[in-house]
Amino acid sequence: MRVLLIATSLLASFTFSRADEDISTSGIFSPPSVTKDLTSRDGTKIHVQAVGNPNNPHIIFAHGLACTLAAFDPLFEDPLLQATLYMVRYDTRGHGLSGKPLSPAFYTSDRYADDLKAIISAFKLNKPFFAGWSLAGAISADIAANFPSPLPFSGLIWLAALPYLGDILPKVATEKVLSFLPGLQDTKDVALGLQTRIDFVETLSAKNDVVPYATKLGWVGSAVYLPPAVASLALGRSQDPTRLFAEAAAGWPLLILHGSADKQINGTAVISNLAPAFKNVESRLIQGAGHILFYDDEPTIARYLFAFITRVRLTNPYPIKK
Ligand SMILES: *[C@@H]1O[C@H](CO)[C@@H](O)[C@H](O)[C@H]1NC(C)=O
């Protein structure tokens, strides 16, 4: 409680003085980042990084298709979040520096949950929040289907998320992003595969024209780490969202953050289709932000994220008390 109050006042002072160069968080203890290569239950290597103070609320971030944990740099470099949270991010299986098994058996719903179990155990996380960006929003259905109820996750944050794999995809995915899927999965046509990775990156930010060249090169590089055959496995896996909807009705807290200028997933459609299923949901459409909303408008995302975590910890709304 006391920590929360201190953190809240810190947030207030920082938020309202952000332009003031004299404000510094340098007096706050924030241990150096820790990187670990874990082994998930099926032997797949999972590359994980944590920053911040383990005494603060815990949150795990998962990136979207053809990206890596590096996409979250703007949030992980935010001194306010470093000082008030313990943030963990990982390369999802098949991506970045994590293992890339080539059989569908390694991309079942329970394997994705196993990766989180390995992370929770290795980093000693206590009721973490889970933040899934884009395709990783669907990992919330893996959590709900494979952890005991009530879920040992304090709440869920969807960052420009695909809510789950299945019937919802055509309702929320744009024509643009659907047009990239064949080129990302093609194992024969090298020219198409490489060009699609570049085109895909050009639709991440709403302010694409001013994204630094080096940043784009990094994003394209992330996309190259995803083998085309693995893209097929990550996109083609099946999920059962039944348990997700059950936990939604039981009050599992959800924060939906989506950019109004997202060229890949339609935030209005996500909110109108999914928010009604959640008893405890907050939805924010961030004006002018694109698919990589925490790059396009990091201060707004950080503020909503922190306010949500603080509110959930103070009100403890899940599971709903009978
Ligand atoms: C996004 O979805 C909403 C609701 O389904 C729809 O009205 C709107 O036209 C869609 N926007 C775009 C750009 O497709």
The ligand as a MOL file (V3000), in Angstrom:
LIG
                    3D

  0  0  0     0  0            999 V3000
M  V30 BEGIN CTAB
M  V30 COUNTS 14 14 0 0 0
M  V30 BEGIN ATOM
M  V30 1 C -12.8750 -0.7500 -37.9670 0
M  V30 2 O -13.9380 -1.4870 -37.4000 0
M  V30 3 C -15.1050 -0.7340 -37.2070 0
M  V30 4 C -16.0670 -1.5820 -36.3800 0
M  V30 5 O -16.0900 -2.9150 -36.8020 0
M  V30 6 C -15.6400 -0.3090 -38.5480 0
M  V30 7 O -16.8220 0.4440 -38.4000 0
M  V30 8 C -14.5770 0.5190 -39.2630 0
M  V30 9 O -15.0050 0.8420 -40.5690 0
M  V30 10 C -13.2600 -0.2280 -39.3310 0
M  V30 11 N -12.2160 0.6830 -39.8030 0
M  V30 12 C -11.4700 0.4170 -40.8440 0
M  V30 13 C -10.4580 1.4520 -41.1970 0
M  V30 14 O -11.5820 -0.6080 -41.4940 0
M  V30 END ATOM
M  V30 BEGIN BOND
M  V30 1 1 1 2
M  V30 2 1 1 10
M  V30 3 1 2 3
M  V30 4 1 3 4
M  V30 5 1 3 6
M  V30 6 1 4 5
M  V30 7 1 6 7
M  V30 8 1 6 8
M  V30 9 1 8 9
M  V30 10 1 8 10
M  V30 11 1 10 11
M  V30 12 1 11 12
M  V30 13 1 12 13
M  V30 14 2 12 14
M  V30 END BOND
M  V30 END CTAB
M  END
